[in-house]
Amino acid sequence: MICRVCGSANLDLVVDLGSQPWCNHFLRKEEVGTEPFYPLRVVYCLNCATAQLDYTLKKEIMFGDHTYLSGVTRSLSAHFRQVAMEADARFLEGAQANSVLDIGSNDGTQLKHFQDLGYDVLGVESSKGTAERANAAGVPTLNEFFDHALACRLGRKFDLVNAAGVFFHLEELHSVTEGIRQALKQDGVFIVQFLYMKSIMENVAFDQIYHEHLLYYNLHTIQRLLNLHGLAMFDCYLAPIHGGSIIGFVTHAGRHESSARMLEMQRAEVAGRSNDIVTYHAFYRRIQQMKSDNLGYLSAAKRDGKRIFGFGAPVKGNTLLNHFGVGTDFIDCLVEKNTMRRGLYSPGMHIPVVMEDELSAPPNVYYVLAWNFKSEILKNNQKLLDEGVEFYFPVNPKEDGV
């Protein structure tokens, strides 16, 4: 393969998580055991330092219809509200008839907050069922894949373009980035929200590696991509959501000076060798140690006769379960509140998903796969904690998703 960003063929393998199923394909009972497996490996570009998957599972398989909903978790909605209010106050306060385009808009949670601020909103969402939910909720949403051709077809430009948690998904990376340039007003701002690879490595949050996430950006590497399309990030900060995400502000190149806080974060990447291949090799060694530690913990809990449930059935949890080899021999079920996953089974490990409000009794241990919402989970379950239920976090980030 060639690098998705710069086109170099000079790539080295740095993380190998084996063959895994597409982790967002939760299975109906009759599908259990029939799911295909694909390589899940991260390679490092020796030319531009971008970390990326070396195998592409087609976007039509992954994003044509899926069960993820942004609005299920209050923490994420609160984060989206903060982003909307900040963007409005910083860039468009007092302006009239403001507009925003959201790429990968999901159920419209982000756009609802812009609607509350009086914006003309448009979402682009590839998942048919999810787009239908958004439209039913009053959020205008196109059920399409965004790319340069669609941006031209829209025939309009926006004050703000937002992409939350989708910019690392892009199979047609350069077409989408060029489409953003096309759709952005000359003085407009592109808000890009993405998992920060520096934080992933520091937290050993390897479960955020899965087939939908084709690229893993640091500031250095995303700037390389943006600059190729006449765009430039001029400000950013690290938000705690999802264990560490960059909220970056991008405009047409040459329109803004780089902020002091972004320059400081770039210096920290250099000082921490965040873009060096040796750091990626060290990350992989820590993943293997984490696997050993977790299997030791789960084995000891089972020997002690404890019942273990998974807390949450997030997509990323399937990377962890499959790489660790943790199935129903350790975990009885995955407890969820997203009703779209009712009665389904996790891909690969085939753990049944049950609804939180259907449990007759709690387990002794909750193995928390939705670790990125740690504070919300602990706050909402104080009664269980008081009763002695243990909440075990296989990934324990420095900051969580509140």
Summary of the structure (lengths in Angstrom):
residues: 402
radius of gyration: 20.9
end to end distance: 38.2
largest distance: 64.6
contacts: 1384
relative contact order: 0.13
helix: 39%
strand: 23%
